[in-house]
């Protein structure tokens, strides 16, 4: 590390929020701080105006000016004299961010193909693009955009294989074969394929009625979310009231601590999620780190994570012009419900294969350990950027800025 490392603005969800973006922000930024980098987190969600929050050296500031706090972020980029500015969220909704920054870096999930031209032109405004998955890299390359492979990570000290029977006992699941789903229910489009998965489970149980008494399906989501679909009604419609156990409403406000999520994942015999599209799928990686094989959809990031020996992939029903065009006018695929039911059947009845896939999943997930990714991916990338920043004198790394930062940090600690 140089004596005067980069100062980084990170615009995203506050790191104390237990969401995908919140967890990503926390795990990356706290490790970069530990590595000597200076981080200012511009939080457009999760922090109200009123001061600077210091979380283990991460300075978190509220971003409320402009759409999604983009004007606040631009102000902070100048006030803290940051060298680079990272956007970690759904970038297509943050249309003015790159034009307001002097060195914008994009780290955002891209889960479609055939994005409209205006989104591609917006993406080209970033100096660097960090792709969550190789599916994303391939689509970007097809549209003339180079990118760095910068995947999600997992804390393997927390997410690891535990005693499955003890975990099941703690959740009153002893003697059950447990399917597990962890997925948001926050859009009417049902991006996570909630309804397709329920249809597939209904069909599997109709074809194999004797197994019904042995199965439980832990469905970790809010079934009554006003932003999504009423999944409790869907559960009843598809005859799954005796199978599905939804997340308790009391949990939604605070969500489970990560250590408790690891115990919940370890209850699963199989993770089930067949989303229409995924930018990466953090819950999938977390369950794999717990030694749990998965059933997914052969589109977006699923194939590269599940592969041919870590779980089962249901084929897409839609290809070519039959693909689904979403509200942002990109395309994604629908899972074949009948084939999904077939993969559920294979996962349930193939004991030895399931155990082997679980071992493979665990070994595969180890390469995504957050500490490892910081050392092998993030720090080399930032060192490369730092050389460019110094060479082109973009703001520069000066004694004046060094002193300014120390003053801000001291005030935040008071």
BELCOR-V756485 format. One line per field, one symbol per residue. ss: DSSP state (A for helix, B for strand, O for the rest). phi: phi as a letter, one per 20 degrees, with the letter a starting at -180 (. if undefined). psi: psi as a letter, one per 30 degrees, with the letter a starting at -180 (. if undefined). Layout:
ss = ???
phi = ???
psi = ???
This chain:
ss = OOOOOOBBBBBBBOOOOOOAAAAAAAAAAAAAAAOOOBBBBBBBBOOOOOOBBBBOOBBBBBOOOOAAAAAAAAAAAAAOOOOBBBBOOOAAAOOOAAAAOOOBBBBOOOOOBOOOAAAAAAAOOOOBBBBOOAAAAAAAAAOOOOOBBOOOOBOOOOOOOOOAAAAAAAOOOOOOBBBBBBOOOOOOOOOOOAAAAAAAAAAAAAAOAAAAAABBBBBBOOOOOOOOOOAAAAAAAOOOOOOBBBOOAAAAAAOOOAAAAAAAAAAOOBBBOOOOOOOOOAAAAAAAAOOOBBBBBOOOOAAAAAOOOOBBBBOBOOOAAAOBBOOOOOBBOOBOAAAAAAAAAAAAAOAAAAAAAAAAAAAAAAAABAAAAAAAAAAAAAAAAAAAAAAAOOOOOOAAAAAAAAAAAAAAAO
phi = .ffdffddeceaegfefecgffffgfffffffffeoedcdeeeebobefqqddddlneedcfdcemflmfffgfffgfgelfeccddcafffedfdgffedebfcdccfcddclffgffffffffefccdefbfgfgfffffencebdecffcbeffdebfcffffffffdlcgndedecccafccbfflgelgfffffffgfgffecffegfedccfdebefdgfeddfffffgfgemdfedeceffgffffdmeffffffffgfffebecbcgfabfbnfgffffffendfcdcdfbleggfeemdccrcdefeedblfefeeegemddbdeffffffffffffffeefffffffffffffffffdgggffffedffgfffffffffffelemmddfgfffgffffffffff
psi = kleilkkkkjjakkffkileeeeeeeeeeeeeeffflkkjjjjfkfklkgakkjjhfkjkkkjfklkhgeeeeeeeeeeghleljkkiajfffiffeefflfikkkikkjgllhkleeeeeeeffkekkjkelfeeeeeeefggkllkjillakjffejlkljeeeeeefghgkgkkjkkkjkligkffhegheeeeeeeeeeeeefifffeffkkjjjiljfgkffbkjfeeeeeeghgefekjlkkfffeeflkleeeeeeeeffkekkjjhlelkeeieeeeeeefggkllkakhlbfeefeeafggakkklkfklbfflkklfgglkalkkjeeeeeeeeeeeefieeeeeeeeeeeeeefffgkeeeeeefeeeeeeeeeeeeeeefhjeljleeeeeeeeeeeeeef.
